[in-house]
Every structure is written in structure tokens, then in C-alpha cells.
């Protein structure tokens, strides 16, 4: 499936759109980390929870559950919130 990568993570993938597979978001991130080592840790914390600054969208709808089922035709968007002071 198509996965869109936010700019701050391009150092891992080298491109803003990649292909990955998985039946759930957890499995998808495992496949992404296999292809692009270190990417998962930037998205998921040590307790296997989404980092507070990350958002996941599947086919345009925000998803909060890492066990959310995915289909091969889905489009997954990783979005990194910006913060500053």
C-alpha cells in the first residue's frame, strides 16, 4: 500500500511516498522499519504507543488504534505535528 512520509522523516526513506504492507498499522510500521531501519522508533515509543506529535490517517480519516485493520488498496499518511515557541 501507499504510505506518505512527512518531511522530518525523509532522512530515513529518501522519498515522500513509499510502498509497504501489513494487515494493521503495527504490522505496517514493522515493514517500514524493516525497509527503513529506525523509522518506527521515531513514530512509536517504547510502550508501542503513537508518539504525541505523530498522527495516522488511513484513506483520509484519522486513526488512533494501532490494531486498525488495513487493506492493500489503503493509503496511509503519517503526519508529524509541528511545535515551537
C-alpha positions as CSV (number, residue, x, y, z in Angstrom):
1,X,0.0,0.0,0.0
2,X,1.0,3.6,-0.5
3,X,2.5,5.3,2.6
4,X,3.1,9.1,2.6
5,X,6.0,10.1,4.7
6,X,6.3,13.6,6.4
7,X,9.3,15.8,5.7
8,X,11.0,15.3,9.0
9,X,11.3,11.5,8.3
10,X,12.6,11.8,4.7
11,X,16.2,11.2,6.0
12,X,15.0,7.6,6.6
13,X,13.2,6.9,3.3
14,X,14.7,9.4,0.9
15,X,11.3,9.9,-0.7
16,X,7.9,11.2,0.4
17,X,5.9,8.2,-0.8
18,X,6.9,4.5,-0.2
19,X,5.3,1.1,-0.5
20,X,4.8,-1.1,2.5
21,X,2.5,-3.9,3.6
22,X,0.7,-5.0,6.8
23,X,-2.7,-6.1,8.0
24,X,-2.6,-3.5,10.8
25,X,-0.8,-0.2,11.5
26,X,1.5,-2.1,13.8
27,X,2.4,-4.6,11.0
28,X,2.8,-1.8,8.5
29,X,5.3,0.0,10.8
30,X,7.2,-3.2,11.2
31,X,7.5,-3.5,7.5
32,X,8.5,0.2,7.2
33,X,11.2,-0.3,9.8
34,X,12.5,-3.4,8.0
35,X,12.9,-1.4,4.9
36,X,14.0,1.9,6.6
37,X,15.7,1.0,9.9
38,X,15.0,3.4,12.7
39,X,11.8,4.9,11.3
40,X,9.5,3.0,13.6
41,X,11.2,4.4,16.8
42,X,10.5,8.0,15.5
43,X,6.8,7.2,15.2
44,X,6.2,4.7,18.1
45,X,7.5,5.0,21.7
46,X,8.9,2.3,24.0
47,X,5.4,1.3,25.1
48,X,4.3,0.7,21.5
49,X,2.1,3.9,21.6
50,X,2.0,6.6,18.9
51,X,4.3,9.4,19.8
52,X,2.3,12.6,20.8
53,X,3.5,14.5,17.8
54,X,2.5,11.8,15.3
55,X,-0.9,11.3,13.6
56,X,-2.0,8.5,11.3
57,X,-4.6,8.9,8.6
58,X,-6.0,5.9,6.6
59,X,-7.8,7.0,3.5
60,X,-8.2,10.5,4.8
61,X,-9.6,9.5,8.3
62,X,-7.5,9.9,11.5
63,X,-6.8,6.6,13.2
64,X,-5.8,6.2,16.8
65,X,-5.7,2.4,17.2
66,X,-2.5,0.7,16.2
67,X,-4.5,-2.5,15.6
68,X,-6.6,-0.8,12.9
69,X,-7.1,-3.2,10.0
70,X,-5.6,-2.2,6.7
71,X,-6.3,-3.4,3.1
72,X,-3.7,-3.4,0.3
73,X,-5.5,-0.6,-1.5
74,X,-5.5,1.8,1.5
75,X,-3.5,5.0,1.5
76,X,-1.7,5.7,4.8
77,X,-0.5,9.1,5.7
78,X,2.0,9.7,8.6
79,X,1.7,13.3,9.7
80,X,4.1,14.9,12.2
81,X,2.7,17.9,14.1
82,X,4.9,21.0,14.3
83,X,5.6,22.7,17.6
84,X,7.6,25.6,18.6
85,X,8.0,28.5,20.9
